[in-house]
């Protein structure tokens, strides 16, 4: 089921419900709700299609899934529009959940790569401002959690500067505001997963953020999981199994 949260063609999310719940009613959620925020270094060529296999797999495991699209750099996004879209999309989950019977008592943000960056910032902002949805946890999958370091390294052909729209010398505050390292402490628990063979996003981003988060008082789990950058968004892999385990923990479920 597709829901719009804004006037633009990229401002939508797709709700996938579990096949059955404790009552046996079609679509009755059992294990909480997961908001899927795809990655792709904030660029427009990457879309919510990246989240389709995840939503299908998680729905089969009893999760309701809210797979979000948002404006990226190159199609009306960038900073701060992209984060504004993510926040608006999370809020739009409330009426959709009410209409379809999804459970909003346990809402976990799941973000891969640049989606991990957005998930952390969204969790912070959603708690700081009035929100229709209460976020209860975050799972980052090889997230770009140290924006300053990502810019220094010039990752993905200058993806950070492309996303923020200028070099740091022109608007240093923009780089501060957009950096998850500056969004601490996080008001919800975080599970920070990184692939042992990831060559796309340095593992140090997850390590440094998790250490800083713990020092600031955030409840955080840092885990190295098998596989490369994409194994963790590929159902059937050991990496995906580790992601599912973290999602169960974040929702307070008994891990199968």
C-alpha positions as CSV (number, residue, x, y, z in Angstrom):
1,X,0.0,0.0,0.0
2,X,1.5,3.3,-1.1
3,X,0.9,6.5,0.9
4,X,2.0,10.1,-0.1
5,X,3.3,12.4,2.6
6,X,4.0,15.4,0.3
7,X,3.2,16.8,-3.2
8,X,6.4,15.5,-4.9
9,X,6.6,12.1,-6.7
10,X,9.4,11.0,-4.4
11,X,7.5,11.9,-1.2
12,X,5.8,8.5,-0.5
13,X,6.2,5.4,1.6
14,X,4.9,1.8,1.1
15,X,3.3,-0.1,4.0
16,X,3.8,-3.8,4.0
17,X,1.9,-5.8,6.7
18,X,2.6,-9.3,8.1
19,X,0.5,-12.1,6.6
20,X,-1.1,-12.8,9.9
21,X,-1.0,-12.0,13.6
22,X,-2.0,-13.6,16.9
23,X,-5.7,-13.1,16.0
24,X,-5.2,-14.7,12.6
25,X,-6.6,-11.5,11.0
26,X,-4.9,-10.6,7.7
27,X,-2.4,-7.9,8.2
28,X,-2.3,-8.0,12.1
29,X,1.2,-7.0,13.1
30,X,3.1,-9.1,15.7
31,X,6.6,-7.9,16.1
32,X,6.5,-4.1,15.8
33,X,7.0,-1.8,12.9
34,X,10.3,-1.1,11.0
35,X,10.8,2.1,9.0
36,X,13.2,1.3,6.2
37,X,15.4,4.2,5.0
38,X,17.4,3.2,1.9
39,X,20.9,4.4,1.2
40,X,22.8,5.4,-2.0
41,X,24.9,8.3,-0.8
42,X,21.8,10.6,-0.9
43,X,21.8,10.5,-4.8
44,X,18.7,10.3,-6.9
45,X,19.7,7.2,-8.9
46,X,19.1,5.0,-5.8
47,X,15.5,4.4,-4.9
48,X,13.1,2.8,-2.4
49,X,13.4,-0.4,-4.6
50,X,16.4,-1.2,-2.4
51,X,14.0,-1.7,0.5
52,X,11.6,-4.0,-1.3
53,X,13.4,-7.3,-0.5
54,X,13.8,-6.2,3.1
55,X,10.1,-5.3,3.6
56,X,9.0,-8.7,2.1
57,X,11.3,-10.7,4.3
58,X,10.5,-8.7,7.5
59,X,6.8,-8.9,6.8
60,X,7.1,-12.7,6.6
61,X,8.7,-12.6,10.0
62,X,5.8,-10.6,11.6
63,X,7.0,-7.0,11.2
64,X,5.0,-4.2,9.7
65,X,7.3,-2.3,7.3
66,X,7.2,1.3,6.2
67,X,9.6,1.5,3.2
68,X,10.3,5.2,2.6
69,X,11.2,7.2,-0.5
70,X,12.5,10.7,-0.2
71,X,13.9,13.5,-2.3
72,X,17.6,13.0,-2.9
73,X,20.3,15.4,-4.2
74,X,19.5,15.9,-7.8
75,X,15.7,15.7,-7.6
76,X,14.8,18.4,-5.1
77,X,16.6,16.9,-2.1
78,X,19.9,17.7,-0.4
79,X,20.3,19.4,3.0
80,X,18.0,19.9,4.8
81,X,15.2,18.9,2.5
82,X,16.1,15.2,2.5
83,X,15.9,15.0,6.3
84,X,12.7,17.0,6.3
85,X,11.2,14.4,4.0
86,X,12.3,11.6,6.2
87,X,10.7,13.2,9.2
88,X,7.5,14.0,7.3
89,X,7.4,10.4,6.1
90,X,7.8,9.0,9.6
91,X,4.9,11.2,10.8
92,X,2.8,10.0,7.9
93,X,3.1,6.5,9.3
94,X,0.6,7.4,12.1
95,X,-2.6,7.8,9.9
96,X,-1.5,4.8,7.7
97,X,-1.0,2.6,10.7
98,X,-4.3,3.7,12.2
99,X,-6.1,2.9,8.9
100,X,-4.4,-0.5,8.5
101,X,-4.1,-1.7,12.1
102,X,-0.3,-1.5,12.3
103,X,1.3,-1.4,15.8
104,X,3.1,1.9,16.6
105,X,4.1,1.0,20.1
106,X,7.5,-0.3,18.8
107,X,8.9,1.6,15.9
108,X,12.5,1.0,14.8
109,X,14.3,3.0,12.2
110,X,16.4,0.8,9.9
111,X,18.9,2.7,7.8
112,X,21.5,1.4,5.4
113,X,24.6,3.5,4.5
114,X,23.4,7.0,3.9
115,X,20.1,5.8,5.2
116,X,21.8,5.0,8.5
117,X,22.9,8.7,8.6
118,X,19.4,9.8,8.1
119,X,18.0,7.3,10.6
120,X,20.2,8.6,13.4
121,X,19.4,12.3,12.7
122,X,15.7,11.5,12.4
123,X,15.6,9.7,15.7
124,X,17.2,12.7,17.4
125,X,14.9,15.2,15.6
126,X,11.7,13.2,16.2
127,X,12.3,13.3,19.9
128,X,13.2,17.0,19.9
129,X,10.1,18.1,18.1
130,X,6.4,17.2,18.3
131,X,5.9,14.0,16.4
132,X,2.9,11.7,15.6
133,X,5.1,8.7,15.8
134,X,7.3,7.7,18.8
135,X,10.6,6.2,17.6
136,X,11.8,3.5,20.0
137,X,15.1,2.4,18.5
138,X,17.5,2.7,15.6
139,X,19.5,0.0,13.7
140,X,22.3,1.4,11.5
141,X,23.6,-0.9,8.7
142,X,27.1,0.4,7.8
143,X,25.9,3.9,8.3
144,X,27.7,7.1,7.2
145,X,27.8,8.2,10.8
146,X,30.9,10.4,10.7
147,X,30.1,13.1,8.1
148,X,33.2,15.1,8.6
149,X,35.4,12.1,8.0
150,X,33.4,11.0,5.0
151,X,33.9,14.5,3.5
152,X,37.7,14.4,4.2
153,X,37.9,11.0,2.5
154,X,35.9,12.3,-0.5
155,X,33.8,9.1,-0.4
156,X,31.8,8.2,-3.5
157,X,33.2,11.1,-5.6
158,X,32.4,13.9,-3.1
159,X,29.0,12.6,-2.0
160,X,28.9,14.6,1.2
161,X,29.6,18.0,-0.6
162,X,27.1,17.0,-3.2
163,X,24.5,16.3,-0.6
164,X,25.2,19.5,1.5
165,X,25.5,21.7,-1.6
166,X,28.7,23.5,-0.6
167,X,32.2,23.0,0.9
168,X,32.5,23.2,4.7
169,X,34.4,26.5,4.5
170,X,31.4,28.2,2.9
171,X,28.9,27.1,5.5
172,X,30.5,25.2,8.4
173,X,27.3,25.1,10.5
174,X,25.6,23.1,7.8
175,X,28.3,20.4,8.2
176,X,27.8,20.4,12.0
177,X,24.0,20.2,11.8
178,X,24.1,17.3,9.3
179,X,26.7,15.2,11.2
180,X,25.4,12.3,13.4
181,X,28.6,12.8,15.5
182,X,27.0,16.0,16.6
183,X,23.6,14.5,17.3
184,X,24.5,13.0,20.7
185,X,23.3,11.7,23.0
186,X,20.7,9.9,21.0
187,X,17.4,9.6,22.9
188,X,16.7,6.0,21.9
189,X,18.8,2.8,21.9
190,X,20.9,2.2,18.9
191,X,22.3,-1.0,17.3
192,X,25.3,-0.1,15.1
193,X,26.1,-2.9,12.6
194,X,29.0,-2.9,10.1
195,X,30.1,-5.5,7.6
196,X,33.5,-7.1,8.3
197,X,34.3,-6.9,4.5
198,X,32.7,-3.5,3.8
199,X,34.9,-1.4,1.5
200,X,32.2,1.2,0.7
201,X,31.8,2.8,4.1
202,X,34.8,2.6,6.5
203,X,34.1,0.6,9.7
204,X,35.7,3.4,11.7
205,X,32.6,5.5,11.1
206,X,30.5,3.0,13.1
207,X,33.2,2.5,15.7
208,X,33.8,6.2,16.4
209,X,30.1,7.0,16.5
210,X,29.3,4.1,18.8
211,X,32.1,5.1,21.2
212,X,31.1,8.7,21.2
213,X,27.4,7.7,21.7
214,X,28.2,5.5,24.6
215,X,30.4,8.2,26.2
216,X,27.5,10.6,25.8
217,X,25.1,8.2,27.6
218,X,23.4,6.6,24.6
219,X,22.5,2.9,25.0
220,X,24.4,1.4,22.0
221,X,25.4,-2.0,20.7
222,X,28.3,-2.1,18.2
223,X,28.5,-5.3,16.2
224,X,30.8,-6.4,13.3
225,X,28.7,-8.7,11.1
226,X,29.7,-11.0,8.2
227,X,29.9,-9.8,4.6
228,X,30.3,-6.7,2.5
229,X,28.3,-3.5,2.2
230,X,25.4,-5.1,0.4
231,X,25.2,-8.4,2.2
232,X,23.2,-6.7,5.0
233,X,20.4,-5.7,2.6
234,X,20.3,-9.2,1.0
235,X,17.9,-11.5,2.7
236,X,19.3,-15.0,3.0
237,X,22.8,-13.9,4.0
238,X,24.4,-14.3,7.4
239,X,24.6,-10.5,7.5
240,X,20.9,-10.1,7.0
241,X,20.3,-12.7,9.8
242,X,22.3,-10.4,12.1
243,X,20.2,-7.4,11.1
244,X,17.0,-9.3,11.8
245,X,18.3,-10.3,15.2
246,X,19.0,-6.6,16.0
247,X,15.5,-5.6,14.9
248,X,14.0,-8.2,17.2
249,X,16.1,-6.9,20.1
250,X,15.1,-3.3,19.3
251,X,11.4,-4.3,19.3
252,X,11.8,-6.2,22.6
253,X,10.9,-9.5,20.9
254,X,12.3,-12.8,21.9
255,X,15.0,-13.5,19.3
256,X,14.0,-16.6,17.3
